[in-house]
């Protein structure tokens, strides 16, 4: 029997990593082995998301306990499901059978059209000889449609066991939602509880907006199409409403897919009572569908789905294809919320890499331009701000892009090279930061120096300063301590200062080896302020790229963007620069109050 505390042995960091990797592998293997259980579990989660608002409403507005509210909602759900075989299924079977008869008629009319010869300049052409036996092909496609659809509708009741399992899982998810949140908070390390709770809430909002919004959209669009088609005398108006409602689960492309069968039926069958030719009736149906879709995009989607579910159509299309390939209809249905979740996770990881707040409470207020009296020190970037190496890099890359000139935007290799280097700056800085954590950053950077030596180039080449920079630094140094904050090494920065006689002008140099992360991470800016013993909020960071501005804002300093390097005015403004100057030399006029 133990009478005192155990003498515990702490696991080493390597042991912890091995255990974590092992648990991840076991989890992945378990998911693979029991992958057939994923669809019913996902359906249970979907059902829980749909029913939880009703349970919460009952619990708030009545004196019912959580358990009684859940039981009441599920009993109502089972009551609705029990009526489906006697109400909805017969109606759908009738609609599908009627649609099948109409499709058979359309195929016969199409076959009759193809069998008629066309005379052009005494030449008789039979369309059927050109396109083959299309009617037989269509017959083979549509023949099993009715029987398979009816079998599907009638076979819903045969899966009572899965329905029961899904209902039980959803029941406990809704009933014990608060306990699940408490459990997740308890197993989360203390230092991460707050931000992981925020991350969980963001993901929860994505799924909640999708499921609840999707149900509302499906019902509204389905009813709107049903009513509109019934008013104009469209055959099978109810089935068209059902198709339109179901295809709403496919963002952007679902409404287009729902329009296609409606147009075909309208063109070949016409209205049941409107005195319009089939062509003009199809045109009317197209106008109605277009009007409904425009109203949906302009009014319903922004209010029902919210901004969290706004995804680019190309991303949605690829996600729908991938979801359908991996998980069939369920994958198509869940493609949008999964993509929204990935966007939340990527934004969170990116913010953490830059030491930014992943969940800002509100947009940062627009700050006024810095006044010279508010500044006690000026930090300056090197490339593109003091020296012309940025232009040299652009010219070198543009020369290599010349063979691709015809396919480049605007046929301008220089512009493409500048944009490419700007796009690579952030990922390259992030890669160096991650390599630094495992002690490989110096090896990677050293490889560049080694390659220069193999090519017979000096370790440090001659730096060409921007026009007037030396005089600007001399004037600024009379009023402020100046520091270099660069992603280059201290050796290279010192070489530049020595070559231009500025070593006595600069108070300190922060290179890539001084901090564990480089810009756009704020640590170089904070390190420099601490080195000078000046509050970081009374410092001014001057740079030519988005990385410089983001590092300054994340550190809490004022920022000035200069247009003599990589960045454009639009990019620097979007990054949040407090002041934008044409060149670094404009700092003198700013200091003098011009």
Residue pairs with C-beta under 8 A, 6 or more apart in sequence:
11 19
31 38
38 327
39 327
39 330
40 162
40 165
40 166
40 169
41 169
42 330
42 334
43 166
43 330
44 165
44 166
44 167
44 169
44 170
44 173
45 170
45 173
46 211
46 334
47 166
47 167
47 170
48 169
48 170
48 173
48 174
48 177
49 207
49 208
49 211
49 212
50 211
50 212
50 215
51 73
51 74
51 77
51 170
51 174
52 174
52 177
53 212
54 73
55 66
55 69
55 70
55 73
55 174
58 64
58 69
58 72
58 73
59 65
59 66
59 69
62 69
64 72
66 175
67 175
70 171
70 174
70 175
73 174
74 167
74 171
78 167
81 163
84 156
85 156
85 157
89 153
89 154
89 156
91 238
92 153
92 239
92 242
93 150
93 153
93 154
95 236
95 238
95 239
95 242
96 145
96 146
96 149
96 150
96 153
96 239
97 146
97 150
98 235
98 236
99 146
99 236
99 239
99 265
100 142
100 145
100 146
102 235
102 236
102 265
102 268
102 269
103 142
103 145
104 139
104 142
105 268
105 269
106 264
106 265
106 268
106 269
107 135
107 138
107 139
107 142
108 135
109 268
110 134
110 135
110 138
110 268
111 134
111 135
113 127
114 126
114 127
114 128
114 131
114 134
114 135
115 126
115 128
116 127
117 124
117 125
117 126
118 124
118 125
118 126
118 127
119 125
128 134
173 180
181 200
184 196
184 200
185 193
185 197
188 196
188 197
195 358
195 359
198 358
198 359
199 344
199 345
199 348
199 358
199 359
202 344
202 348
202 359
203 341
203 344
203 345
205 308
206 308
206 309
206 337
206 340
206 341
206 344
207 337
207 340
207 341
209 305
209 306
209 308
209 309
210 305
210 309
210 336
210 337
210 340
211 337
213 304
213 305
213 306
213 309
214 248
214 249
214 305
216 304
217 248
217 296
217 300
217 301
217 304
217 305
218 245
218 246
218 248
218 249
219 245
220 300
221 244
221 245
221 248
221 255
221 292
221 296
221 300
222 241
222 242
222 244
222 245
222 246
222 248
223 241
223 245
224 241
224 292
225 237
225 240
225 241
225 244
225 245
225 258
225 289
225 292
226 237
226 238
226 240
226 241
226 242
227 241
228 288
228 292
229 237
229 240
229 241
229 262
229 285
229 288
230 237
230 238
232 271
232 274
232 281
232 284
232 285
232 288
233 271
233 272
233 273
233 274
234 240
234 262
234 265
234 266
234 271
234 272
234 285
235 265
235 269
235 272
236 265
240 258
240 261
240 262
240 265
243 258
243 261
244 255
244 258
247 254
247 255
247 257
247 258
248 254
248 255
249 332
249 333
250 257
250 320
250 332
250 335
251 309
251 311
251 313
251 316
251 336
252 313
252 316
252 317
253 313
253 316
253 317
253 320
255 289
255 292
255 293
255 296
258 289
259 286
259 289
262 285
262 289
263 282
263 285
263 286
266 278
266 281
266 282
266 284
266 285
267 278
267 279
267 281
267 282
268 278
269 278
270 276
270 277
270 278
270 281
271 281
274 281
274 284
276 284
308 340
309 336
309 337
309 340
311 319
311 336
311 339
311 340
311 343
315 339
316 335
316 336
316 339
319 335
319 336
319 338
319 339
320 332
320 335
322 331
322 335
323 330
323 331
323 332
323 333
323 334
323 335
323 338
324 331
324 332
324 335
325 331
327 334
347 358
348 358
351 357
351 358
352 358
353 430
353 433
353 521
354 520
354 521
354 522
354 550
354 554
355 517
355 521
355 522
355 523
355 554
356 554
364 553
364 576
367 558
367 578
368 578
369 578
369 579
370 540
370 558
370 560
370 578
370 579
372 479
372 590
372 591
372 593
374 538
374 558
375 480
375 538
375 539
375 540
375 558
376 480
376 481
376 534
376 535
376 538
376 539
377 480
377 481
377 482
377 483
377 507
377 529
377 532
377 534
377 538
377 539
377 540
378 476
378 480
378 481
378 482
378 483
378 539
378 540
378 542
378 587
379 482
379 483
379 484
379 485
379 510
379 525
379 528
379 539
379 540
379 541
379 542
379 557
380 386
380 473
380 482
380 483
380 484
380 485
380 542
380 543
380 584
381 484
381 485
381 486
381 519
381 541
381 542
381 543
381 544
381 545
381 548
381 565
382 389
382 484
382 486
382 488
382 493
382 496
383 389
383 390
383 486
383 487
383 488
383 544
383 565
384 390
384 391
384 543
384 544
384 545
384 562
384 564
384 565
384 566
384 567
385 466
385 542
385 543
385 544
385 548
385 562
385 564
385 565
385 584
386 465
386 466
386 469
386 473
386 484
386 496
386 584
387 463
387 464
387 465
387 466
387 469
387 496
388 464
388 465
388 466
389 463
389 464
390 421
390 544
390 565
390 566
392 464
393 421
394 414
394 417
394 418
394 421
394 566
395 414
395 417
397 417
397 420
397 421
398 413
398 414
398 416
398 417
399 413
401 408
401 413
401 416
401 417
402 413
404 413
405 411
405 413
408 415
408 416
409 415
409 416
418 566
421 566
422 545
422 546
422 566
422 567
422 571
425 545
425 546
425 547
425 566
426 520
426 546
426 547
429 487
429 517
429 518
429 519
429 520
429 521
429 547
432 441
432 444
432 445
432 512
432 518
433 441
433 516
433 517
433 518
433 521
435 441
435 443
435 444
436 516
436 517
437 516
441 512
442 513
445 489
445 512
449 459
452 458
452 459
453 459
459 491
460 491
460 492
460 495
462 499
463 495
463 496
463 499
463 500
465 496
465 500
466 564
466 583
466 584
466 585
467 585
468 583
468 585
469 500
469 584
469 585
470 500
470 501
470 502
471 585
472 584
472 585
472 587
472 588
473 482
473 502
473 505
473 506
474 502
474 505
475 588
475 591
476 482
476 587
476 588
476 591
477 505
477 506
479 591
481 507
481 508
481 532
481 534
482 505
482 506
482 507
483 506
483 507
483 508
483 509
483 510
483 528
483 531
483 532
484 493
484 497
484 506
484 508
484 509
484 510
485 510
485 519
485 524
485 525
485 528
485 541
485 551
486 492
486 493
486 509
486 510
486 511
486 512
487 511
487 512
487 518
487 519
488 511
488 512
489 511
489 512
489 513
490 509
490 510
490 511
490 513
490 514
491 511
492 511
493 509
493 511
494 503
494 509
496 502
497 503
497 505
497 506
497 509
507 532
508 528
508 531
508 532
510 524
510 527
510 528
510 531
512 518
514 524
514 527
515 521
515 523
515 524
515 527
516 523
517 523
517 524
518 524
519 525
519 543
519 547
519 548
519 550
519 551
520 546
520 547
520 548
520 550
520 551
520 554
521 551
521 554
522 551
522 552
522 554
522 555
522 556
523 555
524 551
525 536
525 539
525 541
525 551
525 552
525 554
525 555
525 557
526 536
526 555
528 539
529 535
529 536
529 539
529 555
529 557
530 536
536 555
536 556
536 557
537 556
537 557
539 557
539 558
540 557
540 558
540 559
540 560
541 548
541 549
541 551
541 552
541 555
541 557
541 558
541 559
541 560
542 548
542 559
542 560
542 562
542 584
542 587
543 549
543 551
543 552
543 559
543 560
543 561
543 562
543 565
544 561
544 562
544 563
544 564
544 565
544 566
544 567
545 565
545 566
545 567
546 567
546 571
546 572
546 574
546 575
548 559
548 561
549 559
549 561
549 567
549 572
549 575
549 576
549 577
550 575
550 576
552 558
552 559
553 559
553 575
553 576
558 578
558 579
559 576
559 577
559 578
559 579
560 577
560 578
560 579
560 580
560 581
560 587
560 590
561 567
561 569
561 572
561 573
561 575
561 577
561 579
561 580
561 581
562 580
562 581
562 582
562 583
562 584
562 586
563 569
563 572
563 580
563 581
563 582
563 583
564 582
564 583
564 584
567 575
569 580
572 580
573 580
579 590
581 587
581 590
